[in-house]
Amino acid sequence: MKLRQEVALRQQLGLRLNQELGRAIGFLELSNIDLTQSLREVAQDNPWLRLHVPRTAMEVPADAAAAGPTLIEHVLTQIPTLVPRSTDRKVAFALAEVLDQTGYLAENVEQVAVRLGEPAQRVENVLRALQQIEPRGLFARSLSECLGLQLSAEGPISEPMRRVLEALSALTEGGTESLAIATGLTAQKVQIELAILRSLNPRPAAAFASTTARTRIADLIFERCDNGWQVTLNPETLPVLTLNNLSFQPDRGSALSQARISARGLVRAVERRNRALLAVGEILVKEQSEFLERGNIALRALTLRSVAEKLGLHESSISRLVNSSSAATPGGTLALRKFFARSVRRKPQSVTDSGPAVQARLVELIAKEDPHMPLSDEALARILSSGGVTASRRVVANWRTKAGIANRNRRKVKY
């Protein structure tokens, strides 16, 4: 066998791209006010950055700072420690991007691997490293894995508990008896193991600050114009980040040169965030123009997934933008989450109404009823059904309760 030396060129994505991607992911979860605070801290340490802070953003509400970090902020600060190899951080940031608001993965390992062009085993290895994050249970793919991660932090998982975790779905399908059959354990032993599981936290992300609660001032402006609705970024809250043109050229590889590279990446990440926010706003004013004019009764069914598909972004990215941002409308400042709603079953199936719209229609029907002979839930269900909305008496009762309306007997006015 002959040995020979070869010289080859190879391209490789390094840490710089990973850092830029991480910033872009983090910025998606920030309102304009929170983004200003984040950029202000970075710009102070980088001479290549110039930050213009709008007057409205000068004073940040005290509760915004006291709320603590959000889930994605916490994860991004822990990635360098959990994933020390810079070549693996691209995978780590991709996994963080598909983390939903509950702390679970919204995509499986195979989907992430295909999108990155990486072996599934490498993505799996990085995921295992990320699952060591505190609180335990983050980056889980299922409830059983979430609970298993918490148990494994305390010590080895016993064989009976392992069986219960693997067959946990049987509990929701048929109760304790089905779980006992699926695990081969006695009903008493299953109850003991379930008592341990109930002491764990199935929602490990619940302790982190809600970005929705931190939104106070509008990030977008929705205005009525001659040609319909127009959307713009709110200039009173939007920070403007640009590059300083210093009079000297730094040496390649020097600290100043690295700072300039970082500054360029930061500016691009902010621009990407602003473009995505504006694109979401443009879809909302197009899809929900009637809602802007008439309120909930005209709210159309609209999902995060449908918006993500139109923009070519991941659903979790849209979710972060929607949860953190709000818009100034003629009816007041509304969280972008208000523009989304799932559809209810309707005949024909090609037409859909949102849940809030049907609930508003229900309130309207009750407001017009004869107070001496109010409509029962069953009668309301028949009226909605005649309009094409399929709803049972129980569903109507649920909508009525959520609207704060009493039942038929309490609404009845006696002669």
Beta strands, then each sheet from edge to edge (+ up, - down):
strand 1: 49-52
strand 2: 220-225
strand 3: 228-233
strand 4: 240-243
strand 5: 326-329
strand 6: 332-335
strand 7: 343-344
strand 8: 353-354
sheet 1: 1+ 4-
sheet 2: 3+ 2- 5- 6+
sheet 3: 7+ 8-
end
